[in-house]
């Protein structure tokens, strides 16, 4: 004998769009393959520098040593320097 289930008693899941915790996710700009492809065009030295610096600046933002705007500005300077150095080689 199989138990009979009443579909009205089953737990219901809210649509993702109604879940307040996911609203920030839906507000994000979608990343496309075009962005990933543009990163692949950067010189290897710039990509290595991104991997080296990103965790440190993320930590500085999380500990509020830097604002997001300050961290992005500093990262941009660092990446530009790495890009120019790789272009001159």
N, CA, C and O atoms as a DFTB+ gen file, in Angstrom:
356 C
 N C O
     1  1       0.832      -1.174       0.000
     2  2       0.000       0.000       0.000
     3  2       0.885       1.248       0.000
     4  3       1.756       1.414       0.854
     5  1       0.647       2.089      -0.945
     6  2       1.372       3.345      -1.036
     7  2       0.637       4.425      -0.263
     8  3      -0.591       4.494      -0.294
     9  1       1.380       5.257       0.419
    10  2       0.709       6.352       1.121
    11  2       0.144       7.342       0.109
    12  3       0.722       7.566      -0.955
    13  1      -0.953       7.906       0.451
    14  2      -1.546       8.906      -0.431
    15  2      -1.093      10.282       0.023
    16  3      -1.112      10.606       1.211
    17  1      -0.686      11.080      -0.947
    18  2      -0.224      12.428      -0.654
    19  2      -1.275      13.433      -1.071
    20  3      -1.902      13.324      -2.125
    21  1      -1.438      14.392      -0.222
    22  2      -2.329      15.485      -0.557
    23  2      -1.460      16.601      -1.128
    24  3      -0.645      17.166      -0.400
    25  1      -1.612      16.937      -2.422
    26  2      -0.739      17.947      -3.024
    27  2      -0.833      19.311      -2.346
    28  3       0.096      20.112      -2.448
    29  1      -1.914      19.583      -1.672
    30  2      -2.062      20.866      -0.982
    31  2      -1.134      20.928       0.227
    32  3      -0.700      22.012       0.616
    33  1      -0.826      19.787       0.822
    34  2       0.037      19.741       1.997
    35  2       1.525      19.751       1.658
    36  3       2.357      19.873       2.557
    37  1       1.872      19.626       0.392
    38  2       3.281      19.602       0.008
    39  2       3.896      20.989       0.172
    40  3       3.236      21.996      -0.084
    41  1       5.158      21.042       0.597
    42  2       5.801      22.356       0.724
    43  2       5.961      22.993      -0.651
    44  3       6.283      22.325      -1.634
    45  1       5.736      24.258      -0.692
    46  2       5.851      24.986      -1.960
    47  2       7.087      25.866      -1.915
    48  3       7.450      26.424      -0.879
    49  1       7.704      25.967      -3.045
    50  2       8.873      26.833      -3.161
    51  2       8.456      28.114      -3.855
    52  3       7.780      28.095      -4.884
    53  1       8.881      29.242      -3.262
    54  2       8.566      30.524      -3.886
    55  2       9.325      30.641      -5.200
    56  3      10.444      30.143      -5.322
    57  1       8.723      31.291      -6.173
    58  2       9.494      31.577      -7.391
    59  2      10.719      32.405      -7.023
    60  3      10.655      33.269      -6.149
    61  1      11.837      32.134      -7.698
    62  2      13.087      32.829      -7.373
    63  2      12.933      34.340      -7.401
    64  3      13.557      35.043      -6.606
    65  1      12.113      34.845      -8.305
    66  2      11.942      36.287      -8.430
    67  2      11.309      36.900      -7.181
    68  3      11.460      38.097      -6.936
    69  1      10.602      36.093      -6.393
    70  2       9.936      36.605      -5.197
    71  2      10.782      36.433      -3.940
    72  3      10.427      36.952      -2.882
    73  1      11.878      35.724      -4.040
    74  2      12.745      35.501      -2.892
    75  2      13.607      36.744      -2.685
    76  3      14.454      37.064      -3.518
    77  1      13.390      37.437      -1.581
    78  2      14.090      38.706      -1.327
    79  2      15.603      38.526      -1.301
    80  3      16.336      39.436      -1.685
    81  1      16.077      37.376      -0.859
    82  2      17.514      37.131      -0.803
    83  2      18.173      37.036      -2.163
    84  3      19.388      37.192      -2.279
    85  1      17.387      36.782      -3.187
    86  2      17.941      36.649      -4.537
    87  2      17.806      37.914      -5.363
    88  3      18.275      37.954      -6.500
    89  1      17.182      38.938      -4.827
    90  2      16.971      40.167      -5.595
    91  2      18.294      40.787      -6.046
    92  3      18.384      41.317      -7.153
    93  1      19.317      40.722      -5.197
    94  2      20.622      41.276      -5.558
    95  2      21.187      40.522      -6.756
    96  3      21.764      41.123      -7.662
    97  1      21.016      39.209      -6.755
    98  2      21.496      38.392      -7.873
    99  2      20.828      38.805      -9.177
   100  3      21.495      38.936     -10.203
   101  1      19.529      39.010      -9.141
   102  2      18.815      39.376     -10.361
   103  2      19.151      40.790     -10.826
   104  3      18.966      41.113     -11.999
   105  1      19.638      41.628      -9.928
   106  2      19.996      42.996     -10.298
   107  2      21.360      43.069     -10.981
   108  3      21.675      44.073     -11.620
   109  1      22.177      42.011     -10.853
   110  2      23.506      42.020     -11.463
   111  2      23.421      41.994     -12.982
   112  3      22.528      41.387     -13.573
   113  1      24.373      42.670     -13.582
   114  2      24.466      42.630     -15.037
   115  2      24.974      41.243     -15.431
   116  3      25.910      40.720     -14.826
   117  1      24.359      40.668     -16.431
   118  2      24.766      39.335     -16.849
   119  2      26.122      39.385     -17.541
   120  3      26.399      40.284     -18.336
   121  1      26.956      38.408     -17.225
   122  2      28.249      38.286     -17.879
   123  2      28.050      37.458     -19.139
   124  3      27.387      36.420     -19.123
   125  1      28.619      37.921     -20.198
   126  2      28.494      37.181     -21.449
   127  2      29.846      36.603     -21.834
   128  3      30.876      36.961     -21.264
   129  1      29.826      35.717     -22.793
   130  2      31.072      35.137     -23.284
   131  2      31.961      36.192     -23.917
   132  3      33.174      36.006     -24.006
   133  1      31.374      37.297     -24.359
   134  2      32.155      38.368     -24.969
   135  2      33.153      38.918     -23.952
   136  3      34.299      39.206     -24.298
   137  1      32.720      39.062     -22.698
   138  2      33.611      39.569     -21.662
   139  2      34.758      38.583     -21.432
   140  3      35.916      38.990     -21.336
   141  1      34.445      37.307     -21.345
   142  2      35.482      36.298     -21.144
   143  2      36.442      36.267     -22.327
   144  3      37.652      36.131     -22.144
   145  1      35.915      36.391     -23.519
   146  2      36.765      36.405     -24.712
   147  2      37.685      37.617     -24.714
   148  3      38.839      37.510     -25.128
   149  1      37.196      38.766     -24.260
   150  2      38.044      39.963     -24.236
   151  2      39.178      39.800     -23.225
   152  3      40.275      40.311     -23.448
   153  1      38.933      39.100     -22.123
   154  2      39.998      38.852     -21.149
   155  2      41.081      37.959     -21.738
   156  3      42.261      38.126     -21.428
   157  1      40.689      37.018     -22.580
   158  2      41.667      36.116     -23.198
   159  2      42.624      36.852     -24.128
   160  3      43.708      36.352     -24.428
   161  1      42.233      38.016     -24.576
   162  2      43.082      38.796     -25.485
   163  2      44.174      39.566     -24.747
   164  3      45.105      40.077     -25.370
   165  1      44.063      39.648     -23.425
   166  2      45.072      40.366     -22.644
   167  2      46.372      39.564     -22.608
   168  3      46.350      38.335     -22.674
   169  1      47.499      40.260     -22.504
   170  2      48.780      39.558     -22.383
   171  2      48.810      38.684     -21.121
   172  3      48.174      38.995     -20.114
   173  1      49.551      37.607     -21.206
   174  2      49.648      36.651     -20.105
   175  2      50.093      37.329     -18.806
   176  3      49.559      37.029     -17.738
   177  1      51.071      38.246     -18.892
   178  2      51.578      38.923     -17.692
   179  2      50.485      39.716     -16.974
   180  3      50.487      39.810     -15.747
   181  1      49.565      40.278     -17.729
   182  2      48.462      41.034     -17.124
   183  2      47.525      40.076     -16.390
   184  3      47.070      40.372     -15.286
   185  1      47.240      38.936     -17.000
   186  2      46.363      37.948     -16.357
   187  2      46.989      37.415     -15.070
   188  3      46.299      37.225     -14.069
   189  1      48.293      37.176     -15.104
   190  2      48.992      36.716     -13.899
   191  2      48.897      37.779     -12.808
   192  3      48.653      37.464     -11.643
   193  1      49.090      39.031     -13.191
   194  2      49.011      40.137     -12.222
   195  2      47.604      40.237     -11.629
   196  3      47.446      40.513     -10.440
   197  1      46.591      40.015     -12.456
   198  2      45.206      40.014     -11.956
   199  2      45.028      38.945     -10.888
   200  3      44.434      39.192      -9.839
   201  1      45.549      37.751     -11.167
   202  2      45.436      36.655     -10.203
   203  2      46.182      36.957      -8.906
   204  3      45.750      36.548      -7.829
   205  1      47.294      37.666      -9.009
   206  2      48.082      37.993      -7.818
   207  2      47.414      39.069      -6.963
   208  3      47.364      38.960      -5.738
   209  1      46.906      40.099      -7.618
   210  2      46.409      41.268      -6.889
   211  2      44.964      41.160      -6.412
   212  3      44.617      41.686      -5.355
   213  1      44.140      40.494      -7.171
   214  2      42.703      40.470      -6.859
   215  2      42.392      40.003      -5.440
   216  3      41.591      40.648      -4.763
   217  1      42.990      38.905      -4.957
   218  2      42.672      38.486      -3.577
   219  2      43.059      39.530      -2.523
   220  3      42.337      39.722      -1.544
   221  1      44.185      40.195      -2.721
   222  2      44.624      41.190      -1.735
   223  2      43.668      42.380      -1.694
   224  3      43.322      42.867      -0.617
   225  1      43.247      42.840      -2.858
   226  2      42.325      43.977      -2.888
   227  2      40.932      43.573      -2.404
   228  3      40.228      44.382      -1.799
   229  1      40.539      42.347      -2.664
   230  2      39.248      41.867      -2.159
   231  2      39.268      41.858      -0.634
   232  3      38.303      42.266       0.012
   233  1      40.368      41.393      -0.070
   234  2      40.513      41.385       1.388
   235  2      40.476      42.807       1.944
   236  3      39.857      43.054       2.978
   237  1      41.134      43.735       1.263
   238  2      41.142      45.133       1.715
   239  2      39.737      45.730       1.686
   240  3      39.384      46.536       2.547
   241  1      38.947      45.338       0.709
   242  2      37.564      45.832       0.656
   243  2      36.719      45.209       1.761
   244  3      35.923      45.892       2.406
   245  1      36.898      43.908       1.973
   246  2      36.101      43.217       2.986
   247  2      36.413      43.712       4.395
   248  3      35.531      43.753       5.252
   249  1      37.658      44.083       4.631
   250  2      38.032      44.604       5.951
   251  2      37.864      46.117       6.024
   252  3      38.212      46.741       7.026
   253  1      37.335      46.693       4.971
   254  2      37.042      48.121       4.870
   255  2      38.286      49.003       4.982
   256  3      38.198      50.156       5.404
   257  1      39.444      48.456       4.602
   258  2      40.653      49.280       4.499
   259  2      40.539      50.195       3.282
   260  3      41.046      51.317       3.286
   261  1      39.869      49.704       2.245
   262  2      39.636      50.463       1.018
   263  2      38.161      50.385       0.661
   264  3      37.497      49.383       0.928
   265  1      37.661      51.441       0.060
   266  2      36.310      51.363      -0.493
   267  2      36.401      50.607      -1.814
   268  3      37.492      50.411      -2.350
   269  1      35.273      50.194      -2.325
   270  2      35.255      49.503      -3.612
   271  2      35.826      50.411      -4.697
   272  3      36.618      49.968      -5.529
   273  1      35.425      51.670      -4.686
   274  2      35.913      52.617      -5.696
   275  2      37.430      52.777      -5.614
   276  3      38.109      52.811      -6.641
   277  1      37.962      52.875      -4.396
   278  2      39.414      53.014      -4.232
   279  2      40.148      51.768      -4.721
   280  3      41.162      51.863      -5.412
   281  1      39.625      50.607      -4.356
   282  2      40.260      49.354      -4.772
   283  2      40.250      49.212      -6.286
   284  3      41.251      48.815      -6.884
   285  1      39.124      49.534      -6.905
   286  2      39.050      49.434      -8.365
   287  2      40.009      50.407      -9.042
   288  3      40.627      50.077     -10.055
   289  1      40.128      51.591      -8.485
   290  2      41.048      52.589      -9.046
   291  2      42.492      52.093      -8.960
   292  3      43.253      52.203      -9.921
   293  1      42.856      51.549      -7.803
   294  2      44.211      51.020      -7.618
   295  2      44.467      49.820      -8.528
   296  3      45.534      49.705      -9.130
   297  1      43.485      48.933      -8.623
   298  2      43.628      47.775      -9.510
   299  2      43.814      48.217     -10.957
   300  3      44.645      47.672     -11.682
   301  1      43.042      49.197     -11.360
   302  2      43.157      49.689     -12.731
   303  2      44.569      50.209     -12.999
   304  3      45.141      49.942     -14.056
   305  1      45.130      50.949     -12.043
   306  2      46.502      51.458     -12.195
   307  2      47.498      50.301     -12.320
   308  3      48.364      50.302     -13.195
   309  1      47.360      49.325     -11.436
   310  2      48.266      48.172     -11.441
   311  2      48.171      47.400     -12.758
   312  3      49.188      47.023     -13.340
   313  1      46.947      47.171     -13.218
   314  2      46.764      46.415     -14.461
   315  2      47.281      47.198     -15.659
   316  3      47.857      46.622     -16.582
   317  1      47.074      48.508     -15.644
   318  2      47.560      49.343     -16.745
   319  2      49.087      49.308     -16.802
   320  3      49.676      49.222     -17.880
   321  1      49.714      49.374     -15.637
   322  2      51.176      49.298     -15.575
   323  2      51.664      47.959     -16.124
   324  3      52.622      47.911     -16.895
   325  1      51.003      46.874     -15.726
   326  2      51.379      45.545     -16.222
   327  2      51.160      45.446     -17.727
   328  3      51.967      44.848     -18.438
   329  1      50.074      46.030     -18.207
   330  2      49.777      45.995     -19.642
   331  2      50.839      46.762     -20.433
   332  3      51.329      46.284     -21.456
   333  1      51.183      47.947     -19.952
   334  2      52.185      48.759     -20.646
   335  2      53.552      48.086     -20.622
   336  3      54.291      48.150     -21.605
   337  1      53.896      47.442     -19.509
   338  2      55.174      46.736     -19.413
   339  2      55.222      45.562     -20.385
   340  3      56.253      45.309     -21.009
   341  1      54.110      44.847     -20.514
   342  2      54.094      43.701     -21.433
   343  2      54.089      44.157     -22.890
   344  3      54.593      43.448     -23.761
   345  1      53.528      45.324     -23.160
   346  2      53.489      45.842     -24.529
   347  2      54.862      46.329     -24.970
   348  3      55.177      46.306     -26.160
   349  1      55.682      46.770     -24.014
   350  2      57.000      47.297     -24.368
   351  2      58.046      46.196     -24.511
   352  3      59.162      46.461     -24.957
   353  1      57.704      44.977     -24.142
   354  2      58.665      43.862     -24.235
   355  2      58.795      43.366     -25.650
   356  3      59.558      42.436     -25.910
